[in-house]
Amino acid sequence: MNFKLGDDFATIDDLKEKLRAACLEKHVEFYVVKSSRSKYTVRCRNAGCGWRMHASILGTGPTCRIRALAEHTCEGAPGLGNKNASAQWIAQKLQEKIKQHPNYRPVDIIRDLQREEGIQIPYARAWRGKEAAMISIHGDELKGYCMLPGYLSAIRNTNPGSVAFMECRGVTFYRLFMAYSACLRGFKYCRPFVAFDATQLTGKFQGCLLSATGVDARDQLYPIALAVVDVENEENWMWFMTALRQSLQLETCILTLISNREKGLVEAGSAVFPESKHACCMRHLVETLKKEYTSNGEFIKLIWSAAHQVSMEKFEETINAARVLCPDGVQYMLDVDPVHWATAHFPGRRWGHLTSTVAESVNSWLQEARSMPIIAMLESIRKQLAEWFFQRRQEAETAVQVPQFDPSTLIQPIDEKIREAMASSQHYLVRPSDLTVFEIDTGKQTRIVNLDGWDCTCKE
């Protein structure tokens, strides 16, 4: 934009915005001589240049007019840097983009401004610009912690049965626990399986988000509870699991727990859920194998196969084949103890899950939310849960409204697995021991099925 003597602008702020945009486009820097509600005076930053602009309001305002304007006698700012590309300008320009992509990094801001505007800015200014945008979008992070008691109270009042509380050390926030009523009530209809995981928060005050996730009748992930703590350790896991058990109010707590077994998870799980069995996430073990021992594809394939085997004989056969390829790697897995990772050795039921992927899947959609201020993050999680539950409700209601409704459509993925199993078992020989116990001869092996206990010696 070319400015002329006598040009009028809606307000002084309007003039400031257009002047900054024009100077950035033309790579000219200016500094403010005087700025008030009624007057605005600037000069070129280059010493010796005579450029000057003075504007003031007309009458009582708010319209302002350029009263004095001199021409530039310099060639503009040297290089691509421009001090008028302030942090506040960056925040205003990129606010919508940062709102849509909270993980938009300062290095990305630097790259995009140079590519789109031809301006180079230092990292610190890009960081301050993003911080200013985040405050504008979500509010001040420190004030967010001050608002937490009221927010948690609102959750309890508007969602009866929800558990939401926080702890402080003195007047400083320490940790919080949250479990919505719908999640707690629905868990009794899910499989007795809970996956635990943690993800680091990347906002100004950082911290750690702990999560407990189950699986429903369709084998879909089912968020149960979360906690925000200062660090992932045994004390915080113990506190989180204790709050979880109390919130679920189960008469019995014989669950299958699965995690990466790090930073106090095993100790906390054993203390809070002594009746339950704690499984180890195979993916984390395999990652350690690849890093510390070998990434041999055939060896890794055999280790996964050993984990899936349901008979001791097949497990030993597979682990011995793996030992030939990497004895140290096999010894590492045996030192971990197969009771925690091998289906054949596991004393409980793994419900088809050898990894804690269900919990990690929840954390994956938290990647953007974890950089937000705490209340904005909790609101993002609440909205996502509401969207999931509404979508699943709609799917169920649509299914039951179909003429000649078939209940199996509600659990179609599981029903398909059952039908496949029925088809493959047509030639099995069945010998009843009594009304609920049967001996099944597959032609290759013999298994015992107990209908009362919903159990089979195949462990599948």
C-alpha positions in Angstrom: 0.0 0.0 0.0 1.3 3.5 -0.9 0.6 6.1 1.7 -0.2 9.7 0.8 -0.5 12.9 2.8 -4.1 13.4 3.8 -5.1 9.6 3.7 -7.8 8.7 6.2 -8.0 5.5 8.2 -10.9 4.1 10.3 -8.8 4.1 13.5 -5.2 4.6 14.6 -5.0 0.8 15.0 -6.1 0.4 11.4 -3.3 2.7 10.3 -0.8 0.8 12.4 -1.8 -2.6 10.9 -1.6 -1.3 7.3 1.7 0.5 7.9 3.3 -2.6 9.4 2.0 -4.8 6.5 3.4 -2.3 3.9 6.8 -2.0 5.6 7.1 -5.8 5.9 6.3 -6.2 2.2 8.8 -3.5 1.2 11.5 -4.6 3.7 11.5 -1.3 5.5 11.9 -0.9 9.3 10.5 1.9 11.4 10.4 2.8 15.0 7.7 4.5 17.0 8.4 8.1 18.1 5.1 8.7 19.8 1.9 6.7 20.2 -1.2 7.7 22.0 -5.0 7.4 21.6 -5.0 10.5 19.4 -1.5 10.7 17.7 0.9 8.3 16.0 4.4 9.2 14.8 7.0 6.9 13.3 10.5 7.3 11.6 12.6 5.1 9.5 15.1 3.0 11.5 18.0 3.6 9.1 20.1 6.5 10.4 20.2 9.4 7.9 16.9 8.5 6.2 14.4 11.3 6.4 11.2 9.2 6.2 8.7 10.2 8.8 4.9 9.8 9.2 2.6 11.6 11.6 -1.1 11.0 12.0 -3.8 12.2 14.4 -7.5 11.7 14.9 -10.1 14.0 13.3 -12.1 15.8 15.9 -13.1 13.4 18.6 -12.2 10.4 16.4 -11.9 7.6 15.8 -11.0 8.4 12.2 -7.4 9.5 11.8 -5.5 11.2 9.0 -1.9 11.4 7.9 -0.8 15.0 8.7 2.8 14.8 7.7 4.7 12.4 5.4 8.3 12.5 4.1 9.9 10.2 1.4 12.4 7.5 2.1 16.0 8.3 1.2 17.4 4.8 2.0 17.2 1.4 0.3 15.3 -0.2 3.2 16.4 -2.8 5.8 19.5 -4.8 5.1 19.0 -8.6 4.6 15.7 -10.3 5.2 15.3 -9.6 8.9 12.7 -7.1 10.0 12.1 -6.0 13.6 8.6 -4.9 12.8 7.7 -8.6 12.4 7.1 -8.7 16.1 5.9 -11.6 18.2 2.4 -10.0 18.5 2.3 -9.7 14.7 3.3 -13.3 14.3 0.5 -14.3 16.7 -2.1 -12.3 14.9 -1.0 -13.6 11.4 -0.8 -17.3 12.4 -3.4 -17.5 15.1 -5.9 -19.5 13.0 -3.2 -21.9 11.8 -1.9 -22.5 15.3 -5.5 -23.0 16.5 -5.9 -25.8 13.9 -2.4 -27.2 14.5 -1.3 -26.7 18.1 1.9 -28.7 17.4 3.0 -26.0 14.9 6.6 -25.5 15.9 8.7 -22.3 16.0 11.0 -23.8 13.4 7.9 -24.3 11.1 6.9 -20.7 11.8 10.4 -19.5 10.8 10.4 -21.6 7.6 6.9 -20.6 6.5 7.4 -16.8 7.1 10.5 -16.8 5.0 8.8 -18.8 2.2 5.5 -16.8 2.3 6.6 -13.3 3.4 10.3 -13.2 2.6 11.1 -12.4 6.2 13.6 -14.0 8.5 13.0 -14.0 12.2 15.0 -15.5 15.2 13.8 -18.6 16.9 13.0 -16.8 20.2 10.6 -14.4 18.4 8.9 -17.3 16.7 8.5 -19.0 20.0 7.1 -15.9 21.7 4.7 -15.4 18.7 3.3 -18.9 19.2 3.0 -18.4 22.9 1.1 -15.2 22.4 -1.2 -16.9 19.9 -1.9 -19.8 22.3 -2.8 -17.4 25.1 -5.1 -15.6 22.7 -6.8 -18.8 21.7 -6.9 -20.7 25.0 -6.2 -18.1 27.7 -3.2 -17.8 30.0 -1.8 -21.2 31.1 -1.2 -20.1 34.7 -4.7 -18.7 35.0 -6.0 -22.0 33.7 -4.6 -23.8 36.7 -6.4 -21.3 38.9 -9.6 -22.1 37.2 -9.2 -25.9 37.6 -11.3 -26.2 40.9 -14.3 -24.6 39.2 -13.9 -26.6 36.0 -13.7 -29.9 37.9 -16.7 -28.9 40.0 -18.6 -28.2 36.8 -17.7 -31.7 35.4 -19.1 -33.3 38.6 -22.3 -31.2 38.6 -23.1 -31.6 34.9 -22.1 -35.3 34.7 -23.4 -36.9 37.8 -21.4 -39.9 38.8 -18.2 -38.6 37.3 -15.0 -38.5 39.4 -13.0 -35.4 39.0 -10.6 -34.0 41.7 -7.2 -32.4 42.1 -4.5 -32.3 44.7 -2.2 -29.4 45.6 1.0 -29.0 47.5 0.4 -25.8 49.4 -1.1 -23.5 46.8 0.6 -25.2 43.9 -1.1 -27.7 41.6 0.2 -31.2 42.0 -2.0 -33.6 40.1 -5.6 -34.4 39.0 -7.8 -37.4 38.2 -10.7 -37.5 35.9 -13.2 -40.3 34.9 -16.5 -39.5 33.3 -19.6 -41.2 34.5 -20.4 -42.7 31.1 -16.9 -44.3 30.9 -17.2 -45.7 34.4 -20.7 -47.1 34.0 -19.9 -48.6 30.6 -16.8 -50.4 31.7 -18.8 -53.2 33.3 -19.9 -54.2 29.9 -16.4 -54.3 28.5 -13.8 -57.0 28.7 -12.0 -57.1 32.1 -8.9 -55.7 30.4 -7.1 -52.4 31.1 -4.1 -51.0 29.2 -2.0 -48.3 30.9 0.2 -45.7 29.2 1.7 -42.3 29.7 2.5 -39.4 27.4 4.5 -36.3 28.0 2.7 -32.9 28.0 4.5 -30.3 25.9 2.8 -27.1 27.2 4.5 -24.4 29.2 4.3 -26.3 32.5 4.8 -29.7 30.9 4.0 -32.7 33.1 2.6 -36.2 32.2 -0.7 -37.5 31.1 -1.6 -41.0 32.5 -4.4 -43.0 30.9 -6.3 -46.2 31.4 -8.1 -47.7 28.4 -10.2 -50.8 27.9 -11.8 -52.6 24.9 -15.5 -52.9 24.3 -17.5 -55.8 22.9 -16.5 -54.8 19.3 -12.9 -54.7 20.3 -12.8 -50.9 20.0 -10.8 -48.8 22.4 -12.7 -47.6 25.4 -11.2 -44.7 27.4 -11.8 -45.1 31.1 -9.8 -42.5 33.1 -6.9 -40.1 32.9 -4.7 -38.2 35.2 -2.3 -35.2 34.9 0.8 -35.6 37.1 4.2 -33.9 37.4 6.2 -37.0 36.4 5.7 -40.7 35.5 6.8 -42.7 38.6 5.7 -45.4 40.9 4.0 -43.0 43.4 1.9 -41.4 40.7 0.9 -44.7 39.1 -0.1 -46.0 42.5 -2.2 -42.9 43.1 -3.8 -43.1 39.7 -4.6 -46.9 39.9 -6.0 -46.5 43.4 -8.3 -43.7 42.2 -9.3 -45.8 39.2 -10.2 -48.9 41.3 -12.2 -46.8 43.7 -14.0 -45.1 40.8 -14.9 -48.3 39.1 -16.5 -49.7 42.3 -16.2 -53.3 41.0 -17.1 -56.1 43.4 -14.2 -58.1 42.0 -11.2 -56.7 40.3 -9.8 -59.7 38.4 -8.5 -57.8 35.4 -5.9 -58.3 32.8 -3.5 -55.3 33.0 -1.1 -54.5 30.2 1.6 -51.9 30.0 5.2 -51.2 29.0 6.1 -52.2 32.6 8.3 -49.2 33.1 8.6 -46.5 35.8 6.7 -48.2 38.6 3.8 -49.6 36.6 4.4 -53.2 37.7 4.8 -52.4 41.4 1.7 -50.2 41.4 -0.4 -52.7 39.5 0.6 -55.5 41.9 -0.2 -53.4 45.0 -3.6 -51.9 43.8 -4.9 -54.9 41.8 -3.3 -57.9 43.6 -6.0 -60.3 42.1 -5.2 -59.3 38.6 -2.5 -60.4 36.1 0.0 -58.0 34.6 1.0 -58.6 31.1 3.9 -56.9 29.2 3.5 -55.1 25.9 5.3 -57.2 23.3 6.0 -54.2 21.1 8.1 -52.5 23.7 10.1 -55.7 24.3 10.7 -56.2 20.6 11.9 -52.6 20.3 14.5 -53.3 23.0 15.5 -56.5 21.2 16.1 -54.6 18.0 18.0 -51.9 19.8 20.2 -53.9 22.1 20.6 -57.3 20.4 19.5 -57.8 16.8 17.1 -56.6 14.2 17.3 -59.9 12.3 13.9 -60.2 10.6 13.6 -64.0 11.0 14.5 -63.8 14.7 12.0 -61.1 15.5 9.3 -63.1 13.6 10.1 -66.2 15.7 9.8 -64.1 19.0 6.4 -62.8 17.9 5.4 -66.4 17.0 6.5 -67.6 20.4 4.4 -65.0 22.1 1.3 -66.1 20.2 1.8 -69.9 20.8 -0.9 -71.3 23.1 0.8 -74.6 24.0 4.0 -75.1 26.0 5.3 -77.5 23.4 4.9 -75.1 20.5 6.4 -72.2 22.6 9.5 -74.2 23.5 9.9 -75.3 19.9 9.7 -71.7 18.6 11.9 -70.2 21.3 14.6 -72.9 20.6 14.5 -72.0 16.9 15.0 -68.3 17.9 17.9 -69.2 20.2 19.9 -70.5 17.3 19.8 -67.1 15.6 20.4 -64.9 18.7 21.1 -66.6 22.1 21.5 -63.4 24.0 18.2 -62.0 22.7 16.3 -65.1 23.8 18.0 -64.9 27.2 16.8 -61.3 27.5 13.2 -62.4 26.8 13.5 -65.3 29.3 14.9 -63.0 31.9 11.8 -60.8 31.5 9.9 -64.0 32.3 7.5 -65.5 29.7 4.7 -65.4 32.2 4.3 -61.7 31.3 4.6 -61.9 27.5 3.9 -65.4 26.2 0.3 -66.5 25.8 1.2 -70.1 26.7 2.7 -69.0 30.1 0.3 -66.2 31.0 -1.9 -67.2 33.9 -4.8 -65.1 32.9 -6.5 -64.1 29.6 -4.9 -61.6 27.2 -8.1 -61.2 25.3 -6.2 -61.2 22.0 -4.0 -58.3 22.9 -0.2 -58.8 23.1 0.5 -55.0 23.1 -0.7 -51.9 24.8 -1.7 -50.5 21.5 -5.2 -49.6 22.7 -3.8 -47.2 25.2 -1.3 -45.8 22.7 -4.1 -45.2 20.2 -5.8 -43.0 22.7 -2.5 -41.1 23.2 -2.0 -40.7 19.5 -5.1 -38.5 19.1 -3.8 -36.5 22.1 -0.7 -35.4 20.2 -2.2 -32.0 19.5 -4.1 -31.6 22.7 -1.1 -32.3 24.9 0.5 -29.0 23.9 -2.5 -27.0 25.0 -3.1 -25.2 28.3 -4.6 -27.6 30.8 -8.3 -26.7 30.6 -8.1 -26.5 26.8 -6.6 -30.0 26.8 -9.2 -31.4 29.1 -12.0 -29.8 27.0 -10.4 -31.3 23.8 -10.5 -34.7 25.5 -14.1 -34.2 26.6 -15.3 -33.2 23.2 -13.5 -36.2 21.6 -15.1 -38.6 24.0 -18.6 -37.1 23.4 -18.1 -37.4 19.7 -17.0 -41.1 20.0 -19.9 -42.1 22.2 -22.5 -40.3 20.1 -21.1 -41.9 16.9 -21.3 -45.4 18.5 -24.8 -44.7 19.9 -25.9 -43.7 16.4 -24.5 -46.8 14.9 -26.3 -49.0 17.4 -29.6 -47.2 17.0 -29.4 -47.4 13.2 -28.7 -51.2 13.5 -31.7 -51.9 15.7 -34.1 -49.9 13.5 -33.5 -52.3 10.5 -36.5 -54.6 9.8 -35.8 -58.2 11.1 -33.0 -56.8 13.3 -30.2 -59.3 13.9 -28.5 -58.6 17.3 -25.2 -59.9 15.9 -24.9 -56.8 13.8 -24.1 -54.8 16.9 -20.9 -56.8 17.3 -20.2 -57.5 13.6 -16.4 -57.8 13.8 -16.6 -60.3 16.7 -19.5 -62.1 15.0 -17.4 -62.6 11.9 -14.6 -64.2 14.0 -17.1 -66.5 15.6 -18.5 -67.6 12.3 -15.0 -68.2 11.0 -14.2 -70.4 14.0 -17.5 -72.3 13.6 -16.7 -73.0 10.0 -13.2 -74.2 10.8 -14.5 -76.5 13.6 -17.1 -78.4 11.6 -15.0 -81.5 11.5 -13.9 -81.5 15.1 -15.0 -84.5 17.3 -16.8 -83.5 20.5 -16.9 -85.8 23.6 -19.0 -84.6 26.5 -17.8 -85.1 30.0 -20.9 -83.6 31.5 -23.4 -80.9 30.5 -20.7 -78.1 30.5 -17.3 -79.8 30.1 -16.3 -81.2 26.7 -13.2 -82.8 25.1 -12.5 -81.4 21.6 -10.5 -83.5 19.2 -9.3 -81.3 16.3 -7.4 -84.2 14.6 -4.1 -82.6 15.5 -4.6 -82.0 19.2 -7.1 -82.4 22.0 -8.5 -79.5 24.1 -10.9 -79.2 27.0 -13.7 -76.7 27.0 -15.5 -75.6 30.1 -18.7 -73.7 29.4 -19.3 -72.7 33.0 -15.9 -71.0 33.2 -15.9 -69.8 29.6 -12.6 -71.4 29.3 -10.6 -73.6 26.9 -7.2 -75.1 27.4 -6.2 -73.7 24.0 -6.3 -70.2 25.7 -7.5 -68.6 22.4 
